[in-house]
């Protein structure tokens, strides 16, 4: 088990003594005689900062506990969350207890909690209490596999965004599955799995969590049910399975699912009209674009456009996969033919515009929506699609600028992992997550968030926000793997950067690249690839 000591005392009440002891490393064993202790006498509190978001709990080495020995523990992803009462600004114990009371004992060494947090508040609950601690440390429950993929460039902010996104994703690898979040949404949501899968393939040599998660949801929702109860999440399931196979080239998992794939496509067929419009019982692509009664026809129209574009992407990939396996893909092609008959005029949704461009829809209107407004409309969940679509439009400079501005602002606000949601406009007059709001400042955690993740229910470590890794690896570093055809291509786009270097895992071993502008302004590339060249084709674009 790995232990983390507090890095800072955020705040403490009266009658707390020698809190500096908690930040000093010591032997994590309680003894009958301890010279250096931190004490809490009477009704008081302390708030500790462990320096970064953690998945795990707290270990309390208690020297003496006298009187009313019950204490209240409040774990928080922000300082303000540790100070909120249950129910205040949506503070709760959803999916993992983070606010509860425990009883301590003298000469004890006990672990409490299992959640996502950076801060811990401890409150004594009575005036008649005396508690003395030797140590208060966090224990970290984190996957330790090697990161084969990496990314470095001349811009420190981009480097920090990569490492923060990678740490976010790592924390969400749990028990053989890819979780959405470590405080809330410790679940397998298939739509949300897509950016996690894309980025995991850019970091790790093996990611069994992808197949485990796909298999788990397939078994949980046999046809005619939809994945996670949402038709579009069955589309995402097809996309993930296809991209996973195209990336690793392993046919076994496809064979395991081939009958289900064909049956699912047949089921989808019944919900697409001849004019290309869809008639699913429930439409949902992402939260910002989701239509609710009373939202207006424009939003309803944009969501239906997103459903159409997402289904096109899913069936294009599925048709290719079925063709590679010698299976009949005519239903896919028939549905695609119908879907392309429908036309949509989007007005504002960057996410839906990105899906349209990726699906092959040709429209100046889509391009304008995607490019206009800089980071307005950019979301953590759809960041990979939005940035990738910008790349398809050759707006590489703007993609990198948007990435820096959007994710950099989260870092400025104290993020050590990336969030479930971030509205750039909320950053105005906001305090960081590492201090309590003062005056009229906006509490980015307690007052932020939207939809089902308002206030403190909002997760500040969400795996879906890691999609920037896949964009930086595929488009900036330029490494794309098509293992199903035994092909790796290198096509970098440094726009805005002087040099980049990094590595990407492939089924043939990691590929290392370095790109740098020479004196004449041309990008010079060096590639170090696995020597087993007979197994694959390396193509420099």
LOVO-911579 format. One record per residue (C-alpha): x, z, y; residue in three letters. Coordinates in steps of 0.2 Angstrom, whole numbers, plus 2048, in hexadecimal, padded with zeros to 3 digits. Example, Ala and Ser with C-alpha at 12.3 -4.5 7.8 and 13.67 -1.06 7.14 Angstrom:
<recs>
83E8277EAala
8448247FBser
</recs>
This chain:
<recs>
800800800unk
8067FC811unk
80480881Funk
803806832unk
80781383Funk
7FE81484Funk
80780B85Dunk
7FE81386Cunk
7F3822871unk
7E481987Aunk
7DC829880unk
7DA83B87Aunk
7D084A87Funk
7D585C884unk
7DD867877unk
7E685986Eunk
7F885D86Cunk
808854868unk
7FF843865unk
81083A866unk
813841854unk
80783484Dunk
811825853unk
82182B84Bunk
824826839unk
82683482Cunk
82583781Aunk
813834815unk
81284480Aunk
809854810unk
81386480Dunk
81087780Funk
81B87781Eunk
81A86A82Bunk
82386C83Cunk
81D85C845unk
80A85C846unk
7FC855851unk
7EE862854unk
7DC86085Aunk
7D4871860unk
7C1872863unk
7B6863868unk
7C285586Dunk
7C7843868unk
7D5837867unk
7D5824867unk
7E481B85Eunk
7EA80985Funk
7F280284Funk
7F87F3859unk
7EF7E5850unk
7DF7E2846unk
7E07E9834unk
7D67E8824unk
7D67F881Cunk
7D380A821unk
7DB81A826unk
7E682781Dunk
7E5839824unk
7F384581Funk
7EB856825unk
7F6865826unk
7E887282Aunk
7D587182Dunk
7CC880832unk
7BA884838unk
7AE875838unk
7B9869830unk
7AE859832unk
7B584B83Dunk
7AD83B842unk
7B782B83Funk
7B381B849unk
7BD80C845unk
7BD7FE852unk
7C37EC855unk
7C37F1867unk
7C5801871unk
7B3800877unk
7AC7FF865unk
7B580F861unk
7AB81886Funk
79A81086Bunk
78C81A862unk
783812853unk
77780585Aunk
77F80586Bunk
7827F2870unk
77F7EE85Dunk
78C7FA857unk
7897FD844unk
7907FF833unk
78B7ED82Dunk
7947E881Dunk
7A17F681Funk
7A0808825unk
7AA80A835unk
7A181983Dunk
79F828832unk
7A283B830unk
7AF842823unk
7B585481Funk
7C785881Funk
7D0865814unk
7E186E817unk
7F086680Eunk
7E785680Bunk
7EB84480Aunk
7DB83980Bunk
7D682780Eunk
7C7823817unk
7BE81281Cunk
7C0800817unk
7BC7F5825unk
7C47EA833unk
7CB7F3842unk
7DA7F584Eunk
7D4806856unk
7CF81684Funk
7C6824858unk
7C5836851unk
7B9843857unk
7B8855852unk
7A685B852unk
7A786D856unk
7AF879862unk
7B4884853unk
7C087984Bunk
7D3877849unk
7DA868841unk
7ED86483Funk
7F3853839unk
80484E833unk
80083C833unk
7F2830837unk
7F681E830unk
7EC80F82Cunk
7EE80781Bunk
7EE7F481Aunk
7E47EB80Dunk
7EB7D980Funk
7F07CA805unk
8037C9804unk
8057B77FDunk
8137AC805unk
80F7A1814unk
81779180Funk
81078881Eunk
81678B830unk
816784841unk
822786850unk
82377D860unk
82A77F872unk
81A787878unk
81A79A874unk
80779B877unk
80478E869unk
80F79785Dunk
8067A7861unk
7F579F85Eunk
7FB79884Dunk
8027A9847unk
7F27B284Dunk
7E77A6844unk
7F17A7834unk
7F07BA835unk
7DE7B9837unk
7DB7AE828unk
7E77B981Dunk
7DC7C8821unk
7CD7BF81Bunk
7D47BC809unk
7CC7C97FFunk
7C97CC7ECunk
7CC7B97E8unk
7BF7B37F5unk
7C07AE807unk
7B67BA812unk
7AF7B6823unk
7B47C682Bunk
7BC7D6826unk
7B07E2830unk
7A07D882Funk
79C7C9824unk
7A67CE815unk
79D7C080Dunk
7A07AE807unk
7977A3813unk
79A79180Eunk
79978881Funk
7A5795826unk
7B0792817unk
7B578181Dunk
7C178582Bunk
7C8793820unk
7CB787812unk
7D377A81Dunk
7DF786825unk
7E378F814unk
7E977F80Dunk
7F577D81Cunk
7FD78F819unk
7FD792806unk
8037897F7unk
7F478F7EDunk
7E37957F3unk
7D87997E4unk
7CC7A17F0unk
7C57907F4unk
7BF78C7E2unk
7BA79E7DFunk
7AF79E7EEunk
7A778D7EBunk
7A47927D9unk
79C7A27DEunk
79079B7EAunk
78B78D7DEunk
78779A7D0unk
77E7A57DDunk
7737977E3unk
76E78B7D4unk
76577B7DAunk
7587797E1unk
75E7877ECunk
76A7847FBunk
77A78C7FDunk
77879C807unk
766797809unk
76B78A816unk
76A777811unk
77977381Cunk
78477F813unk
781775804unk
78876680Eunk
797771812unk
799775800unk
79B7637FCunk
7A776080Bunk
7B276F805unk
7B376A7F3unk
7B77587F8unk
7C575D804unk
7CC76A7F8unk
7CD75C7EBunk
7D474F7F6unk
7E175C7FBunk
7E77637EBunk
7E27547DFunk
7DD7607D1unk
7CF7587C7unk
7CA7677BDunk
7BF76F7CAunk
7B675F7CEunk
7B275C7BCunk
7AB76E7BBunk
79F76A7CAunk
79B7577C7unk
78A7597C0unk
7857657CEunk
78C75A7DBunk
78274B7D5unk
7727567D4unk
77575D7E5unk
77674B7EDunk
7667467E4unk
75E7567EBunk
7647517FDunk
75E7407FBunk
74C7467FBunk
74D74D80Dunk
75473E816unk
74773181Dunk
74971F81Dunk
74C71F830unk
75B72B82Dunk
75273B834unk
75374A829unk
745756823unk
74E76681Dunk
74477681Cunk
75177E828unk
75E777833unk
76E780837unk
77F77983Bunk
787787846unk
780795851unk
78378E862unk
77977E85Eunk
76C786854unk
75A78385Aunk
74E79185Bunk
73C790860unk
73A78E873unk
74C787875unk
74677687Bunk
746765873unk
758761878unk
76076E86Dunk
75476A85Funk
75A758860unk
76C75C861unk
76B767852unk
762759848unk
77174E84Dunk
77D75B847unk
77475B836unk
774748835unk
787747839unk
78C75682Dunk
78274D81Funk
78B73D823unk
79C745821unk
79774E811unk
79073F809unk
79F73380Eunk
7AB73F806unk
7A07427F7unk
79E72F7F4unk
7B172D7F5unk
7B373B7E8unk
7A67347DCunk
7AE7237DDunk
7BF72B7D9unk
7B77337CAunk
7AE7237C4unk
79D72A7C8unk
78E7217D0unk
78E7247E2unk
7807197E7unk
7747277ECunk
78272D7F9unk
78371C800unk
77071A801unk
76E72A80Aunk
77D725816unk
77571581Aunk
76571D81Funk
76D72B829unk
77671E834unk
766717839unk
762726843unk
768727855unk
76B737860unk
76F73A872unk
77874A873unk
77A753884unk
785762882unk
78A768871unk
79D76686Eunk
79B76B85Cunk
78E75E858unk
797751862unk
7A7754858unk
79D752847unk
79674284Eunk
7A873B852unk
7AF741841unk
7A0739838unk
7A4728840unk
79672884Dunk
79B71D85Bunk
79572386Cunk
79D72587Dunk
791733880unk
79873D871unk
7AA73A879unk
7A474088Aunk
79C750883unk
7AC754879unk
7B8751887unk
7AF758896unk
7AF76A89Bunk
7C076E893unk
7BC77E888unk
7AA77F88Dunk
7A177E87Cunk
7B0781871unk
7AD78D863unk
7B7796857unk
7AD790848unk
7AE77E84Dunk
7BF77D855unk
7C7773847unk
7B9765848unk
7B976585Bunk
7CC76485Dunk
7CE75784Funk
7C074C857unk
7CA74D867unk
7D974785Dunk
7CF739856unk
7CB734868unk
7DE73586Cunk
7DB743878unk
7E974D871unk
7EF754882unk
7DD75B885unk
7DC762873unk
7EC76C875unk
7E7772887unk
7D6778881unk
7DE780872unk
7EA78A87Dunk
7DD78E88Aunk
7D079487Eunk
7DA79D871unk
7E67A387Eunk
7D97AC887unk
7D47B6878unk
7E67BB876unk
7E67C0889unk
7D87CB885unk
7E17D5877unk
7DD7CB868unk
7E87CD859unk
7DC7C384Eunk
7D07B6854unk
7BE7B9856unk
7AD7B484Funk
7A87AE860unk
7B07AB870unk
7A77A4880unk
7B47A088Cunk
7A97A489Bunk
7A87B6895unk
7BA7B9898unk
7B77B98ABunk
7B87CB8B1unk
7BB7D18A0unk
7C57E089Aunk
7D07DE88Aunk
7CB7E587Aunk
7D97F287Bunk
7D27FC889unk
7C180388Funk
7B87F889Cunk
7B87FF8AEunk
7AC7FD8BCunk
7A27EC8BBunk
7AE7E48AFunk
7A77DB8A0unk
7A97E388Funk
7AF7D3885unk
7AA7DC874unk
79B7E7878unk
7937DB885unk
7997CB87Dunk
7947C186Dunk
7847B786Aunk
7777B385Dunk
7787BF84Eunk
7897C6853unk
7857CE864unk
78F7DD86Bunk
7997E785Funk
7927DE850unk
79D7D0855unk
7AC7CE84Aunk
7BD7CD852unk
7C57C7842unk
7BC7B883Bunk
7C47AC82Funk
7BA79D836unk
7C479E846unk
7D479983Dunk
7D078683Eunk
7DD78484Bunk
7EA78583Dunk
7E4776835unk
7E376C845unk
7F577084Aunk
7FB76C838unk
7F275C836unk
7F2755847unk
80075C851unk
80D75F843unk
80474F83Bunk
805754829unk
7F674E81Funk
7F574F80Cunk
7EA744801unk
7EF74A7F0unk
7E17427E7unk
7EA7317EBunk
7FB7397EAunk
7FF7367FCunk
80674080Bunk
80773981Cunk
81073F82Cunk
80973A83Cunk
80D74684Aunk
80574885Cunk
810753867unk
80674F877unk
80B75D883unk
818764878unk
82B760878unk
82E764866unk
82576B856unk
82B76F845unk
823777836unk
81E775824unk
80E772819unk
80C776807unk
8077677FCunk
8047667E9unk
81675F7E8unk
81E76D7F2unk
81F771804unk
823763811unk
82E768820unk
82D75D830unk
83575E841unk
830753850unk
839752860unk
83A74686Funk
84A73E872unk
852738882unk
848728882unk
837731880unk
83572C86Eunk
830739861unk
83E73B854unk
838742843unk
84174A835unk
83974D824unk
83E758816unk
833754807unk
8337597F5unk
83F74E7EAunk
83274A7DDunk
82E7397E6unk
8277317D7unk
81873D7D8unk
8127387E9unk
81472C7F8unk
81B733808unk
815728817unk
81C72A829unk
80F723834unk
</recs>
